[in-house]
Amino acid sequence: MSAGIGNLRVIAFTGLRNSEHWVHMEIFEGSYGGRDGKDGMDAAKKMKADNVLTEDQMHDLEKIVQEITDKHIKEIDAKVGDKEKEVMTV
């Protein structure tokens, strides 16, 4: 069975094991997601075009966005590496 409301998705699995009923639910929530190196940079350029930011402020914001992106990519790469090691040892 599955259902959804807006950005919330639910998938439920049910069954009978050793005369006991069980239910497993997966719940997913979110939006389209961010695009690495795009959304934050696009926002900075849009804010500059709308005269919300100066050229210097746009570059400062782009630098911050890039630093955050790099940090998260490094964390994800480390987790992927750990998972690869785990899978290979099983």
PDB file of N, CA, C and O in Angstrom, chain B, residues numbered from 101:
ATOM      1  N   MET B 101       0.849  -1.174   0.000  1.00  0.00           N
ATOM      2  CA  MET B 101       0.000   0.000   0.000  1.00  0.00           C
ATOM      3  C   MET B 101       0.892   1.234   0.000  1.00  0.00           C
ATOM      4  O   MET B 101       1.937   1.245   0.652  1.00  0.00           O
ATOM      5  N   SER B 102       0.491   2.266  -0.722  1.00  0.00           N
ATOM      6  CA  SER B 102       1.223   3.519  -0.664  1.00  0.00           C
ATOM      7  C   SER B 102       0.237   4.673  -0.693  1.00  0.00           C
ATOM      8  O   SER B 102      -0.895   4.531  -1.156  1.00  0.00           O
ATOM      9  N   ALA B 103       0.681   5.815  -0.194  1.00  0.00           N
ATOM     10  CA  ALA B 103      -0.168   7.006  -0.165  1.00  0.00           C
ATOM     11  C   ALA B 103       0.740   8.222  -0.195  1.00  0.00           C
ATOM     12  O   ALA B 103       1.940   8.123   0.060  1.00  0.00           O
ATOM     13  N   GLY B 104       0.161   9.358  -0.507  1.00  0.00           N
ATOM     14  CA  GLY B 104       0.957  10.567  -0.516  1.00  0.00           C
ATOM     15  C   GLY B 104       0.108  11.808  -0.337  1.00  0.00           C
ATOM     16  O   GLY B 104      -1.029  11.875  -0.804  1.00  0.00           O
ATOM     17  N   ILE B 105       0.672  12.782   0.341  1.00  0.00           N
ATOM     18  CA  ILE B 105       0.033  14.080   0.520  1.00  0.00           C
ATOM     19  C   ILE B 105       1.116  15.123   0.279  1.00  0.00           C
ATOM     20  O   ILE B 105       2.049  15.244   1.073  1.00  0.00           O
ATOM     21  N   GLY B 106       1.001  15.868  -0.800  1.00  0.00           N
ATOM     22  CA  GLY B 106       2.006  16.883  -1.089  1.00  0.00           C
ATOM     23  C   GLY B 106       3.384  16.270  -1.224  1.00  0.00           C
ATOM     24  O   GLY B 106       3.622  15.462  -2.121  1.00  0.00           O
ATOM     25  N   ASN B 107       4.292  16.648  -0.340  1.00  0.00           N
ATOM     26  CA  ASN B 107       5.650  16.128  -0.385  1.00  0.00           C
ATOM     27  C   ASN B 107       5.866  14.936   0.538  1.00  0.00           C
ATOM     28  O   ASN B 107       6.997  14.469   0.675  1.00  0.00           O
ATOM     29  N   LEU B 108       4.813  14.434   1.171  1.00  0.00           N
ATOM     30  CA  LEU B 108       4.927  13.313   2.087  1.00  0.00           C
ATOM     31  C   LEU B 108       4.485  12.037   1.382  1.00  0.00           C
ATOM     32  O   LEU B 108       3.385  11.975   0.834  1.00  0.00           O
ATOM     33  N   ARG B 109       5.342  11.024   1.397  1.00  0.00           N
ATOM     34  CA  ARG B 109       5.035   9.736   0.783  1.00  0.00           C
ATOM     35  C   ARG B 109       5.156   8.648   1.844  1.00  0.00           C
ATOM     36  O   ARG B 109       6.092   8.648   2.643  1.00  0.00           O
ATOM     37  N   VAL B 110       4.200   7.724   1.844  1.00  0.00           N
ATOM     38  CA  VAL B 110       4.203   6.630   2.807  1.00  0.00           C
ATOM     39  C   VAL B 110       4.032   5.319   2.047  1.00  0.00           C
ATOM     40  O   VAL B 110       3.142   5.190   1.206  1.00  0.00           O
ATOM     41  N   ILE B 111       4.889   4.355   2.349  1.00  0.00           N
ATOM     42  CA  ILE B 111       4.753   3.005   1.805  1.00  0.00           C
ATOM     43  C   ILE B 111       4.700   2.071   3.005  1.00  0.00           C
ATOM     44  O   ILE B 111       5.567   2.117   3.877  1.00  0.00           O
ATOM     45  N   ALA B 112       3.670   1.220   3.043  1.00  0.00           N
ATOM     46  CA  ALA B 112       3.508   0.297   4.166  1.00  0.00           C
ATOM     47  C   ALA B 112       3.528  -1.137   3.655  1.00  0.00           C
ATOM     48  O   ALA B 112       2.882  -1.469   2.662  1.00  0.00           O
ATOM     49  N   PHE B 113       4.280  -1.975   4.353  1.00  0.00           N
ATOM     50  CA  PHE B 113       4.333  -3.404   4.060  1.00  0.00           C
ATOM     51  C   PHE B 113       3.795  -4.125   5.285  1.00  0.00           C
ATOM     52  O   PHE B 113       4.154  -3.791   6.414  1.00  0.00           O
ATOM     53  N   THR B 114       2.935  -5.110   5.066  1.00  0.00           N
ATOM     54  CA  THR B 114       2.397  -5.878   6.182  1.00  0.00           C
ATOM     55  C   THR B 114       2.533  -7.354   5.886  1.00  0.00           C
ATOM     56  O   THR B 114       2.677  -7.759   4.733  1.00  0.00           O
ATOM     57  N   GLY B 115       2.487  -8.158   6.936  1.00  0.00           N
ATOM     58  CA  GLY B 115       2.587  -9.603   6.740  1.00  0.00           C
ATOM     59  C   GLY B 115       2.332 -10.348   8.024  1.00  0.00           C
ATOM     60  O   GLY B 115       1.993  -9.775   9.059  1.00  0.00           O
ATOM     61  N   LEU B 116       2.509 -11.649   7.917  1.00  0.00           N
ATOM     62  CA  LEU B 116       2.306 -12.543   9.051  1.00  0.00           C
ATOM     63  C   LEU B 116       3.560 -13.409   9.167  1.00  0.00           C
ATOM     64  O   LEU B 116       3.934 -14.090   8.212  1.00  0.00           O
ATOM     65  N   ARG B 117       4.201 -13.387  10.315  1.00  0.00           N
ATOM     66  CA  ARG B 117       5.402 -14.186  10.547  1.00  0.00           C
ATOM     67  C   ARG B 117       5.260 -14.874  11.889  1.00  0.00           C
ATOM     68  O   ARG B 117       5.067 -14.226  12.917  1.00  0.00           O
ATOM     69  N   ASN B 118       5.356 -16.198  11.869  1.00  0.00           N
ATOM     70  CA  ASN B 118       5.225 -16.999  13.107  1.00  0.00           C
ATOM     71  C   ASN B 118       3.964 -16.631  13.875  1.00  0.00           C
ATOM     72  O   ASN B 118       4.002 -16.442  15.090  1.00  0.00           O
ATOM     73  N   SER B 119       2.851 -16.531  13.164  1.00  0.00           N
ATOM     74  CA  SER B 119       1.538 -16.205  13.737  1.00  0.00           C
ATOM     75  C   SER B 119       1.467 -14.796  14.313  1.00  0.00           C
ATOM     76  O   SER B 119       0.544 -14.490  15.068  1.00  0.00           O
ATOM     77  N   GLU B 120       2.410 -13.944  13.975  1.00  0.00           N
ATOM     78  CA  GLU B 120       2.379 -12.560  14.445  1.00  0.00           C
ATOM     79  C   GLU B 120       2.292 -11.624  13.246  1.00  0.00           C
ATOM     80  O   GLU B 120       3.003 -11.794  12.256  1.00  0.00           O
ATOM     81  N   HIS B 121       1.415 -10.640  13.351  1.00  0.00           N
ATOM     82  CA  HIS B 121       1.290  -9.639  12.298  1.00  0.00           C
ATOM     83  C   HIS B 121       2.408  -8.611  12.450  1.00  0.00           C
ATOM     84  O   HIS B 121       2.795  -8.263  13.566  1.00  0.00           O
ATOM     85  N   TRP B 122       2.916  -8.136  11.337  1.00  0.00           N
ATOM     86  CA  TRP B 122       3.940  -7.104  11.361  1.00  0.00           C
ATOM     87  C   TRP B 122       3.606  -6.029  10.336  1.00  0.00           C
ATOM     88  O   TRP B 122       2.935  -6.277   9.334  1.00  0.00           O
ATOM     89  N   VAL B 123       4.097  -4.833  10.621  1.00  0.00           N
ATOM     90  CA  VAL B 123       3.916  -3.692   9.721  1.00  0.00           C
ATOM     91  C   VAL B 123       5.247  -2.954   9.641  1.00  0.00           C
ATOM     92  O   VAL B 123       5.887  -2.687  10.658  1.00  0.00           O
ATOM     93  N   HIS B 124       5.651  -2.633   8.425  1.00  0.00           N
ATOM     94  CA  HIS B 124       6.849  -1.824   8.212  1.00  0.00           C
ATOM     95  C   HIS B 124       6.424  -0.632   7.369  1.00  0.00           C
ATOM     96  O   HIS B 124       5.842  -0.803   6.298  1.00  0.00           O
ATOM     97  N   MET B 125       6.710   0.572   7.844  1.00  0.00           N
ATOM     98  CA  MET B 125       6.342   1.774   7.109  1.00  0.00           C
ATOM     99  C   MET B 125       7.579   2.572   6.755  1.00  0.00           C
ATOM    100  O   MET B 125       8.445   2.801   7.599  1.00  0.00           O
ATOM    101  N   GLU B 126       7.660   2.995   5.504  1.00  0.00           N
ATOM    102  CA  GLU B 126       8.705   3.900   5.034  1.00  0.00           C
ATOM    103  C   GLU B 126       8.027   5.242   4.780  1.00  0.00           C
ATOM    104  O   GLU B 126       7.047   5.311   4.039  1.00  0.00           O
ATOM    105  N   ILE B 127       8.536   6.295   5.383  1.00  0.00           N
ATOM    106  CA  ILE B 127       7.963   7.629   5.222  1.00  0.00           C
ATOM    107  C   ILE B 127       9.035   8.529   4.628  1.00  0.00           C
ATOM    108  O   ILE B 127      10.127   8.670   5.180  1.00  0.00           O
ATOM    109  N   PHE B 128       8.706   9.131   3.504  1.00  0.00           N
ATOM    110  CA  PHE B 128       9.631  10.013   2.802  1.00  0.00           C
ATOM    111  C   PHE B 128       9.038  11.407   2.768  1.00  0.00           C
ATOM    112  O   PHE B 128       7.861  11.586   2.457  1.00  0.00           O
ATOM    113  N   GLU B 129       9.860  12.392   3.088  1.00  0.00           N
ATOM    114  CA  GLU B 129       9.382  13.769   3.099  1.00  0.00           C
ATOM    115  C   GLU B 129      10.442  14.644   2.457  1.00  0.00           C
ATOM    116  O   GLU B 129      11.637  14.421   2.656  1.00  0.00           O
ATOM    117  N   GLY B 130      10.025  15.619   1.704  1.00  0.00           N
ATOM    118  CA  GLY B 130      10.984  16.539   1.127  1.00  0.00           C
ATOM    119  C   GLY B 130      10.461  17.164  -0.145  1.00  0.00           C
ATOM    120  O   GLY B 130       9.294  17.008  -0.507  1.00  0.00           O
ATOM    121  N   SER B 131      11.340  17.866  -0.808  1.00  0.00           N
ATOM    122  CA  SER B 131      10.959  18.535  -2.051  1.00  0.00           C
ATOM    123  C   SER B 131      11.859  18.021  -3.156  1.00  0.00           C
ATOM    124  O   SER B 131      12.401  16.921  -3.049  1.00  0.00           O
ATOM    125  N   TYR B 132      12.025  18.781  -4.195  1.00  0.00           N
ATOM    126  CA  TYR B 132      12.811  18.336  -5.335  1.00  0.00           C
ATOM    127  C   TYR B 132      14.292  18.195  -5.007  1.00  0.00           C
ATOM    128  O   TYR B 132      15.028  17.555  -5.757  1.00  0.00           O
ATOM    129  N   GLY B 133      14.730  18.765  -3.926  1.00  0.00           N
ATOM    130  CA  GLY B 133      16.124  18.664  -3.528  1.00  0.00           C
ATOM    131  C   GLY B 133      16.963  19.792  -4.091  1.00  0.00           C
ATOM    132  O   GLY B 133      16.535  20.507  -4.997  1.00  0.00           O
ATOM    133  N   GLY B 134      18.125  19.943  -3.563  1.00  0.00           N
ATOM    134  CA  GLY B 134      19.031  20.977  -4.036  1.00  0.00           C
ATOM    135  C   GLY B 134      19.935  20.431  -5.126  1.00  0.00           C
ATOM    136  O   GLY B 134      20.215  19.233  -5.181  1.00  0.00           O
ATOM    137  N   ARG B 135      20.374  21.305  -5.971  1.00  0.00           N
ATOM    138  CA  ARG B 135      21.292  20.909  -7.032  1.00  0.00           C
ATOM    139  C   ARG B 135      22.676  21.393  -6.651  1.00  0.00           C
ATOM    140  O   ARG B 135      22.903  22.590  -6.479  1.00  0.00           O
ATOM    141  N   ASP B 136      23.597  20.457  -6.520  1.00  0.00           N
ATOM    142  CA  ASP B 136      24.955  20.760  -6.091  1.00  0.00           C
ATOM    143  C   ASP B 136      25.551  21.874  -6.934  1.00  0.00           C
ATOM    144  O   ASP B 136      25.640  21.771  -8.157  1.00  0.00           O
ATOM    145  N   GLY B 137      25.955  22.937  -6.260  1.00  0.00           N
ATOM    146  CA  GLY B 137      26.636  24.030  -6.928  1.00  0.00           C
ATOM    147  C   GLY B 137      25.757  24.910  -7.800  1.00  0.00           C
ATOM    148  O   GLY B 137      26.275  25.750  -8.536  1.00  0.00           O
ATOM    149  N   LYS B 138      24.436  24.741  -7.741  1.00  0.00           N
ATOM    150  CA  LYS B 138      23.557  25.510  -8.617  1.00  0.00           C
ATOM    151  C   LYS B 138      22.601  26.419  -7.859  1.00  0.00           C
ATOM    152  O   LYS B 138      22.622  27.635  -8.053  1.00  0.00           O
ATOM    153  N   ASP B 139      21.766  25.851  -7.000  1.00  0.00           N
ATOM    154  CA  ASP B 139      20.680  26.624  -6.392  1.00  0.00           C
ATOM    155  C   ASP B 139      21.171  27.816  -5.579  1.00  0.00           C
ATOM    156  O   ASP B 139      20.642  28.918  -5.723  1.00  0.00           O
ATOM    157  N   GLY B 140      22.164  27.615  -4.734  1.00  0.00           N
ATOM    158  CA  GLY B 140      22.680  28.718  -3.934  1.00  0.00           C
ATOM    159  C   GLY B 140      23.322  29.790  -4.800  1.00  0.00           C
ATOM    160  O   GLY B 140      23.143  30.986  -4.571  1.00  0.00           O
ATOM    161  N   MET B 141      24.067  29.341  -5.793  1.00  0.00           N
ATOM    162  CA  MET B 141      24.724  30.289  -6.696  1.00  0.00           C
ATOM    163  C   MET B 141      23.688  31.039  -7.533  1.00  0.00           C
ATOM    164  O   MET B 141      23.812  32.246  -7.743  1.00  0.00           O
ATOM    165  N   ASP B 142      22.671  30.325  -8.009  1.00  0.00           N
ATOM    166  CA  ASP B 142      21.606  30.970  -8.782  1.00  0.00           C
ATOM    167  C   ASP B 142      20.880  32.018  -7.939  1.00  0.00           C
ATOM    168  O   ASP B 142      20.527  33.088  -8.436  1.00  0.00           O
ATOM    169  N   ALA B 143      20.659  31.703  -6.658  1.00  0.00           N
ATOM    170  CA  ALA B 143      19.977  32.646  -5.768  1.00  0.00           C
ATOM    171  C   ALA B 143      20.812  33.908  -5.583  1.00  0.00           C
ATOM    172  O   ALA B 143      20.282  35.019  -5.574  1.00  0.00           O
ATOM    173  N   ALA B 144      22.127  33.724  -5.433  1.00  0.00           N
ATOM    174  CA  ALA B 144      23.007  34.889  -5.268  1.00  0.00           C
ATOM    175  C   ALA B 144      22.962  35.777  -6.512  1.00  0.00           C
ATOM    176  O   ALA B 144      22.881  37.000  -6.398  1.00  0.00           O
ATOM    177  N   LYS B 145      23.014  35.173  -7.687  1.00  0.00           N
ATOM    178  CA  LYS B 145      22.969  35.948  -8.939  1.00  0.00           C
ATOM    179  C   LYS B 145      21.626  36.661  -9.101  1.00  0.00           C
ATOM    180  O   LYS B 145      21.576  37.801  -9.565  1.00  0.00           O
ATOM    181  N   LYS B 146      20.531  35.982  -8.714  1.00  0.00           N
ATOM    182  CA  LYS B 146      19.197  36.589  -8.809  1.00  0.00           C
ATOM    183  C   LYS B 146      19.101  37.784  -7.860  1.00  0.00           C
ATOM    184  O   LYS B 146      18.560  38.829  -8.219  1.00  0.00           O
ATOM    185  N   MET B 147      19.628  37.621  -6.651  1.00  0.00           N
ATOM    186  CA  MET B 147      19.592  38.714  -5.689  1.00  0.00           C
ATOM    187  C   MET B 147      20.424  39.901  -6.183  1.00  0.00           C
ATOM    188  O   MET B 147      20.065  41.055  -5.951  1.00  0.00           O
ATOM    189  N   LYS B 148      21.527  39.613  -6.860  1.00  0.00           N
ATOM    190  CA  LYS B 148      22.346  40.691  -7.442  1.00  0.00           C
ATOM    191  C   LYS B 148      21.567  41.379  -8.557  1.00  0.00           C
ATOM    192  O   LYS B 148      21.558  42.607  -8.644  1.00  0.00           O
ATOM    193  N   ALA B 149      20.913  40.592  -9.411  1.00  0.00           N
ATOM    194  CA  ALA B 149      20.135  41.160 -10.519  1.00  0.00           C
ATOM    195  C   ALA B 149      18.976  42.009 -10.010  1.00  0.00           C
ATOM    196  O   ALA B 149      18.597  42.994 -10.644  1.00  0.00           O
ATOM    197  N   ASP B 150      18.411  41.627  -8.861  1.00  0.00           N
ATOM    198  CA  ASP B 150      17.298  42.378  -8.272  1.00  0.00           C
ATOM    199  C   ASP B 150      17.783  43.531  -7.389  1.00  0.00           C
ATOM    200  O   ASP B 150      16.985  44.169  -6.703  1.00  0.00           O
ATOM    201  N   ASN B 151      19.077  43.791  -7.409  1.00  0.00           N
ATOM    202  CA  ASN B 151      19.689  44.864  -6.608  1.00  0.00           C
ATOM    203  C   ASN B 151      19.512  44.675  -5.105  1.00  0.00           C
ATOM    204  O   ASN B 151      19.461  45.650  -4.355  1.00  0.00           O
ATOM    205  N   VAL B 152      19.419  43.428  -4.671  1.00  0.00           N
ATOM    206  CA  VAL B 152      19.361  43.128  -3.244  1.00  0.00           C
ATOM    207  C   VAL B 152      20.788  43.029  -2.695  1.00  0.00           C
ATOM    208  O   VAL B 152      21.045  43.376  -1.542  1.00  0.00           O
ATOM    209  N   LEU B 153      21.711  42.551  -3.540  1.00  0.00           N
ATOM    210  CA  LEU B 153      23.111  42.416  -3.152  1.00  0.00           C
ATOM    211  C   LEU B 153      23.986  43.248  -4.087  1.00  0.00           C
ATOM    212  O   LEU B 153      23.661  43.461  -5.255  1.00  0.00           O
ATOM    213  N   THR B 154      25.100  43.706  -3.535  1.00  0.00           N
ATOM    214  CA  THR B 154      26.122  44.335  -4.382  1.00  0.00           C
ATOM    215  C   THR B 154      26.958  43.219  -5.002  1.00  0.00           C
ATOM    216  O   THR B 154      26.812  42.051  -4.641  1.00  0.00           O
ATOM    217  N   GLU B 155      27.825  43.582  -5.926  1.00  0.00           N
ATOM    218  CA  GLU B 155      28.729  42.602  -6.555  1.00  0.00           C
ATOM    219  C   GLU B 155      29.589  41.905  -5.496  1.00  0.00           C
ATOM    220  O   GLU B 155      29.741  40.684  -5.519  1.00  0.00           O
ATOM    221  N   ASP B 156      30.145  42.687  -4.572  1.00  0.00           N
ATOM    222  CA  ASP B 156      30.989  42.112  -3.517  1.00  0.00           C
ATOM    223  C   ASP B 156      30.185  41.174  -2.613  1.00  0.00           C
ATOM    224  O   ASP B 156      30.658  40.095  -2.257  1.00  0.00           O
ATOM    225  N   GLN B 157      28.964  41.590  -2.244  1.00  0.00           N
ATOM    226  CA  GLN B 157      28.123  40.744  -1.400  1.00  0.00           C
ATOM    227  C   GLN B 157      27.773  39.443  -2.115  1.00  0.00           C
ATOM    228  O   GLN B 157      27.743  38.384  -1.488  1.00  0.00           O
ATOM    229  N   MET B 158      27.507  39.511  -3.427  1.00  0.00           N
ATOM    230  CA  MET B 158      27.198  38.308  -4.198  1.00  0.00           C
ATOM    231  C   MET B 158      28.381  37.348  -4.152  1.00  0.00           C
ATOM    232  O   MET B 158      28.198  36.149  -3.940  1.00  0.00           O
ATOM    233  N   HIS B 159      29.588  37.863  -4.349  1.00  0.00           N
ATOM    234  CA  HIS B 159      30.779  37.007  -4.316  1.00  0.00           C
ATOM    235  C   HIS B 159      31.002  36.417  -2.926  1.00  0.00           C
ATOM    236  O   HIS B 159      31.400  35.259  -2.800  1.00  0.00           O
ATOM    237  N   ASP B 160      30.745  37.210  -1.882  1.00  0.00           N
ATOM    238  CA  ASP B 160      30.863  36.696  -0.511  1.00  0.00           C
ATOM    239  C   ASP B 160      29.868  35.560  -0.282  1.00  0.00           C
ATOM    240  O   ASP B 160      30.221  34.530   0.292  1.00  0.00           O
ATOM    241  N   LEU B 161      28.632  35.747  -0.726  1.00  0.00           N
ATOM    242  CA  LEU B 161      27.603  34.716  -0.570  1.00  0.00           C
ATOM    243  C   LEU B 161      27.968  33.468  -1.368  1.00  0.00           C
ATOM    244  O   LEU B 161      27.803  32.351  -0.878  1.00  0.00           O
ATOM    245  N   GLU B 162      28.457  33.644  -2.578  1.00  0.00           N
ATOM    246  CA  GLU B 162      28.865  32.493  -3.391  1.00  0.00           C
ATOM    247  C   GLU B 162      29.993  31.715  -2.710  1.00  0.00           C
ATOM    248  O   GLU B 162      30.028  30.487  -2.774  1.00  0.00           O
ATOM    249  N   LYS B 163      30.910  32.427  -2.062  1.00  0.00           N
ATOM    250  CA  LYS B 163      32.008  31.770  -1.348  1.00  0.00           C
ATOM    251  C   LYS B 163      31.470  30.930  -0.191  1.00  0.00           C
ATOM    252  O   LYS B 163      31.910  29.800   0.021  1.00  0.00           O
ATOM    253  N   ILE B 164      30.519  31.487   0.555  1.00  0.00           N
ATOM    254  CA  ILE B 164      29.914  30.759   1.682  1.00  0.00           C
ATOM    255  C   ILE B 164      29.182  29.522   1.175  1.00  0.00           C
ATOM    256  O   ILE B 164      29.328  28.437   1.738  1.00  0.00           O
ATOM    257  N   VAL B 165      28.402  29.681   0.121  1.00  0.00           N
ATOM    258  CA  VAL B 165      27.657  28.544  -0.452  1.00  0.00           C
ATOM    259  C   VAL B 165      28.635  27.457  -0.889  1.00  0.00           C
ATOM    260  O   VAL B 165      28.394  26.277  -0.634  1.00  0.00           O
ATOM    261  N   GLN B 166      29.729  27.830  -1.540  1.00  0.00           N
ATOM    262  CA  GLN B 166      30.708  26.841  -1.999  1.00  0.00           C
ATOM    263  C   GLN B 166      31.361  26.128  -0.824  1.00  0.00           C
ATOM    264  O   GLN B 166      31.572  24.917  -0.886  1.00  0.00           O
ATOM    265  N   GLU B 167      31.688  26.850   0.248  1.00  0.00           N
ATOM    266  CA  GLU B 167      32.296  26.229   1.426  1.00  0.00           C
ATOM    267  C   GLU B 167      31.346  25.214   2.056  1.00  0.00           C
ATOM    268  O   GLU B 167      31.771  24.126   2.444  1.00  0.00           O
ATOM    269  N   ILE B 168      30.068  25.560   2.161  1.00  0.00           N
ATOM    270  CA  ILE B 168      29.070  24.643   2.728  1.00  0.00           C
ATOM    271  C   ILE B 168      28.915  23.420   1.823  1.00  0.00           C
ATOM    272  O   ILE B 168      28.861  22.287   2.303  1.00  0.00           O
ATOM    273  N   THR B 169      28.845  23.658   0.511  1.00  0.00           N
ATOM    274  CA  THR B 169      28.723  22.553  -0.447  1.00  0.00           C
ATOM    275  C   THR B 169      29.913  21.613  -0.326  1.00  0.00           C
ATOM    276  O   THR B 169      29.738  20.396  -0.267  1.00  0.00           O
ATOM    277  N   ASP B 170      31.120  22.164  -0.290  1.00  0.00           N
ATOM    278  CA  ASP B 170      32.334  21.345  -0.178  1.00  0.00           C
ATOM    279  C   ASP B 170      32.333  20.524   1.113  1.00  0.00           C
ATOM    280  O   ASP B 170      32.722  19.356   1.111  1.00  0.00           O
ATOM    281  N   LYS B 171      31.895  21.138   2.213  1.00  0.00           N
ATOM    282  CA  LYS B 171      31.842  20.443   3.498  1.00  0.00           C
ATOM    283  C   LYS B 171      30.905  19.244   3.425  1.00  0.00           C
ATOM    284  O   LYS B 171      31.247  18.153   3.882  1.00  0.00           O
ATOM    285  N   HIS B 172      29.734  19.448   2.855  1.00  0.00           N
ATOM    286  CA  HIS B 172      28.758  18.355   2.792  1.00  0.00           C
ATOM    287  C   HIS B 172      29.182  17.270   1.809  1.00  0.00           C
ATOM    288  O   HIS B 172      28.930  16.090   2.052  1.00  0.00           O
ATOM    289  N   ILE B 173      29.812  17.642   0.724  1.00  0.00           N
ATOM    290  CA  ILE B 173      30.316  16.636  -0.219  1.00  0.00           C
ATOM    291  C   ILE B 173      31.370  15.768   0.464  1.00  0.00           C
ATOM    292  O   ILE B 173      31.392  14.550   0.282  1.00  0.00           O
ATOM    293  N   LYS B 174      32.242  16.398   1.251  1.00  0.00           N
ATOM    294  CA  LYS B 174      33.267  15.655   1.984  1.00  0.00           C
ATOM    295  C   LYS B 174      32.622  14.670   2.970  1.00  0.00           C
ATOM    296  O   LYS B 174      33.056  13.523   3.076  1.00  0.00           O
ATOM    297  N   GLU B 175      31.589  15.118   3.686  1.00  0.00           N
ATOM    298  CA  GLU B 175      30.891  14.237   4.635  1.00  0.00           C
ATOM    299  C   GLU B 175      30.214  13.076   3.917  1.00  0.00           C
ATOM    300  O   GLU B 175      30.276  11.937   4.380  1.00  0.00           O
ATOM    301  N   ILE B 176      29.571  13.359   2.790  1.00  0.00           N
ATOM    302  CA  ILE B 176      28.895  12.305   2.024  1.00  0.00           C
ATOM    303  C   ILE B 176      29.913  11.309   1.487  1.00  0.00           C
ATOM    304  O   ILE B 176      29.695  10.100   1.567  1.00  0.00           O
ATOM    305  N   ASP B 177      31.025  11.802   0.939  1.00  0.00           N
ATOM    306  CA  ASP B 177      32.071  10.909   0.425  1.00  0.00           C
ATOM    307  C   ASP B 177      32.586   9.983   1.522  1.00  0.00           C
ATOM    308  O   ASP B 177      32.822   8.800   1.275  1.00  0.00           O
ATOM    309  N   ALA B 178      32.761  10.513   2.734  1.00  0.00           N
ATOM    310  CA  ALA B 178      33.231   9.692   3.855  1.00  0.00           C
ATOM    311  C   ALA B 178      32.205   8.615   4.204  1.00  0.00           C
ATOM    312  O   ALA B 178      32.571   7.466   4.450  1.00  0.00           O
ATOM    313  N   LYS B 179      30.932   8.978   4.226  1.00  0.00           N
ATOM    314  CA  LYS B 179      29.883   7.999   4.541  1.00  0.00           C
ATOM    315  C   LYS B 179      29.780   6.934   3.457  1.00  0.00           C
ATOM    316  O   LYS B 179      29.583   5.758   3.760  1.00  0.00           O
ATOM    317  N   VAL B 180      29.913   7.336   2.198  1.00  0.00           N
ATOM    318  CA  VAL B 180      29.887   6.370   1.099  1.00  0.00           C
ATOM    319  C   VAL B 180      31.064   5.409   1.233  1.00  0.00           C
ATOM    320  O   VAL B 180      30.907   4.201   1.055  1.00  0.00           O
ATOM    321  N   GLY B 181      32.237   5.943   1.544  1.00  0.00           N
ATOM    322  CA  GLY B 181      33.414   5.096   1.750  1.00  0.00           C
ATOM    323  C   GLY B 181      33.211   4.105   2.882  1.00  0.00           C
ATOM    324  O   GLY B 181      33.573   2.935   2.753  1.00  0.00           O
ATOM    325  N   ASP B 182      32.635   4.560   3.996  1.00  0.00           N
ATOM    326  CA  ASP B 182      32.350   3.671   5.123  1.00  0.00           C
ATOM    327  C   ASP B 182      31.363   2.583   4.722  1.00  0.00           C
ATOM    328  O   ASP B 182      31.534   1.421   5.092  1.00  0.00           O
ATOM    329  N   LYS B 183      30.332   2.952   3.969  1.00  0.00           N
ATOM    330  CA  LYS B 183      29.318   1.990   3.549  1.00  0.00           C
ATOM    331  C   LYS B 183      29.922   0.972   2.587  1.00  0.00           C
ATOM    332  O   LYS B 183      29.605  -0.215   2.662  1.00  0.00           O
ATOM    333  N   GLU B 184      30.791   1.428   1.684  1.00  0.00           N
ATOM    334  CA  GLU B 184      31.451   0.508   0.753  1.00  0.00           C
ATOM    335  C   GLU B 184      32.282  -0.516   1.517  1.00  0.00           C
ATOM    336  O   GLU B 184      32.253  -1.702   1.190  1.00  0.00           O
ATOM    337  N   LYS B 185      33.032  -0.065   2.544  1.00  0.00           N
ATOM    338  CA  LYS B 185      33.814  -0.980   3.360  1.00  0.00           C
ATOM    339  C   LYS B 185      32.913  -1.979   4.070  1.00  0.00           C
ATOM    340  O   LYS B 185      33.219  -3.170   4.137  1.00  0.00           O
ATOM    341  N   GLU B 186      31.781  -1.475   4.606  1.00  0.00           N
ATOM    342  CA  GLU B 186      30.839  -2.348   5.313  1.00  0.00           C
ATOM    343  C   GLU B 186      30.278  -3.412   4.388  1.00  0.00           C
ATOM    344  O   GLU B 186      30.208  -4.585   4.757  1.00  0.00           O
ATOM    345  N   VAL B 187      29.881  -3.014   3.195  1.00  0.00           N
ATOM    346  CA  VAL B 187      29.297  -3.955   2.232  1.00  0.00           C
ATOM    347  C   VAL B 187      30.335  -5.000   1.817  1.00  0.00           C
ATOM    348  O   VAL B 187      30.010  -6.178   1.669  1.00  0.00           O
ATOM    349  N   MET B 188      31.564  -4.574   1.633  1.00  0.00           N
ATOM    350  CA  MET B 188      32.601  -5.504   1.176  1.00  0.00           C
ATOM    351  C   MET B 188      33.011  -6.508   2.252  1.00  0.00           C
ATOM    352  O   MET B 188      33.572  -7.556   1.930  1.00  0.00           O
ATOM    353  N   THR B 189      32.741  -6.207   3.527  1.00  0.00           N
ATOM    354  CA  THR B 189      33.110  -7.144   4.594  1.00  0.00           C
ATOM    355  C   THR B 189      32.018  -8.158   4.889  1.00  0.00           C
ATOM    356  O   THR B 189      32.258  -9.119   5.619  1.00  0.00           O
ATOM    357  N   VAL B 190      30.847  -7.971   4.350  1.00  0.00           N
ATOM    358  CA  VAL B 190      29.739  -8.906   4.628  1.00  0.00           C
ATOM    359  C   VAL B 190      29.805 -10.079   3.726  1.00  0.00           C
ATOM    360  O   VAL B 190      28.960 -10.970   3.809  1.00  0.00           O
TER     361      VAL B 190
END
